[in-house]
């Protein structure tokens, strides 16, 4: 019956991945920019919540303070660096955002050092809940899943039911047409990018108590997000969700079933899906 | 004009061991090895149009293959080690390429990165091969024919010229390849794949072959590095290494083949210099990368070619036309 626990773990991990991957895929789908530094936002979210929680002594206030910081950071980076990448070859986008990773990673080391940090689970969410007579499951992990579900639902609402979402969807399909309809889509780019950065940072924040905070955590999540986006199809939020769940399952059950090759399970899954559909499950050819 | 510049540089390289300190000769050997690696990536990016973010995988893999086949107590024969490493790397490139080349654009970038990471994690977690600490290569492969030692690669200078020879060999082989019909097709693929396919070429196989060739040459670089450094670690396969090689190709100037060699020299020199400036040299490196992307997209080779074009151009105060010979004035 640990199957149930592993299943819940997969779902929780999948949701976290979805938050990060959706930002990545949205930025690419709408702005046409591949942002390698996306993982660094996740990392900065985690470090910010570690630092702020230490300062104000309250985890939730820490998150509330950290999010605006991340929104501003995303906006500044977009204006200073990303804006110069529009319409340029993917190669240069990859390189410039790679340079950004180097800068952000080193900045993190300068600000907070190279140690591993842990963020304590807030007391109100500490403890476990009984699933069956013999199994218990940490409340905090359920909290993560629930919060991510709410955020995902919120994203769906914004994208599918609001005018902003309509513009975003249209812009990801045909940018020029949206502009010729009189909408200044450039103004939306900063919003989309900041939102993506904040999403990734938020994932880092709520994930911090379970995954600890360490240098290089951004690189790790970035690669997995790439896999998620490739599987799901670039530009598709639905694809990011499905891809994230698949990877969540592959990773968790891979660790359980084939511990020696656990990290390869994720890539093997990607390879299999790509043989079947090279453009991803929901990608446009 | 550029040819004279390159030949001059070659002369400098040939002469260097006689004047350079041991440490710097070793550094230049590093530069040449990265030159080979960068050329192999240029074949992919600059000539076939495939942007791979996982090229270091073949570089590191070859190093590990060398470590696997080198016994701890004696030197392995180069006639065994080199084919083993190159063929092993080529096989890996074939398998990975078969999955990757069917995608294009951004998917290709991500997939090559993901596969390279897969290899990275495999070696990182494999304790038999040293795990995250890496594995040593205790003896350089021996180059013997029967009982005669053809080359003593333990001799620093001999090894230097060996690497130089490899680099030149790779350069001229690639030049020949690119001038051949095969080379023309892959350049056509870079220009416009659909049109090339419409001409009847099975572009998947051309891309795959190019991928395998690039991977094999990358493997050669890894083989040489294994010999030079004596140690292989998972970091050699990591994506920061891949990013570095990509950076070298762009810095040098992609699509020129000699550009990446210059880029390798420049980058390793810069890395060395930055590391002396500050412990947070990675920050400087990040800014440098961004600066190159924004201000020097065509790389050093681009600069050289612009300069050469200016020098080759005839004077703008135009000489009189041929009519002057006949005594006629060219004035209207």
Interface residues (C-beta under 8 A of the other chain):
Chain A: X28 X34 X81 X84 X90 X91 X92 X94 X95 X96 X98 X99 X100 X101 X102 X103 X104 X105 X106 X107 X109 X110 X219 X223 X226 X227 X229 X230 X234 X260 X261 X263 X264 X267 X268 X270 X271 X274 X275 X278 X279 X280 X283
Chain B: X45 X51 X53 X99 X102 X103 X105 X106 X107 X109 X110 X111 X113 X114 X115 X117 X118 X121 X122 X125 X239 X243 X246 X247 X250 X280 X282 X283 X285 X286 X287 X288 X289 X290 X292 X293 X294 X297
